[in-house]
Amino acid sequence: MTGPSIVLVGPMGVGKSTVGLLLAERLGVAYRDTDDDIVAAEGRTIAEIFVDEGEPVFRAVEKRAVRTALAEHEGVLALGGGAILDEDTRGLLAGHRVVYLSMDVEEAVKRTGLNAARPLLAVNPRKQWRELMEARRHLYEEVATAVVPTDGRTPEEVTQATLDALELKEA
């Protein structure tokens, strides 16, 4: 199989970056995050792209970043929380080991504080997070090879659960 050894998907704040780095370290591979790719390519934050250009422009940039990363990267790849909204992107994920890191709203509040730096959660963050998850949960599940709950678990526990779910051994 070419492409990433593991692709991580899930909502904002679930720990994709933290767990992704730990997985990469334990598997002896590189780590890449498409959100970081977008910020580097655009020279501004994701929040700035949302405010300046709007969500449709951001999603188009994100789609290109995901396509490139899936084609180029062979280690652990983390996707932005909304990357799975695009049907073509979901199609590209077929055949990859995709892990959906899940969490409930109470865990999201603890981890992120549901702060305003996240553009999709600017007004009534708790309600908006629930609505986002209602709209996205089935898409995360659709692309997932495995679902790993993160609630009440340390990043190390989530990392081990991910390796176990995929039956992967450390390098």
Secondary structure, DSSP 8 states (H G I E B T S, - for coil): --S-SEEEE--TTSSHHHHHHHHHHHHT--EEEHHHHHHHHHTS-HHHHHHHH-HHHHHHHHHHHHHHHHHH--SEEE--TTGGGSHHHHHHHTTS-EEEEE--HHHHHHHHTT-TTSGGGSSSHHHHHHHHHHHHHHHHHHH-SEEEE-TT--HHHHHHHHHHHHT----
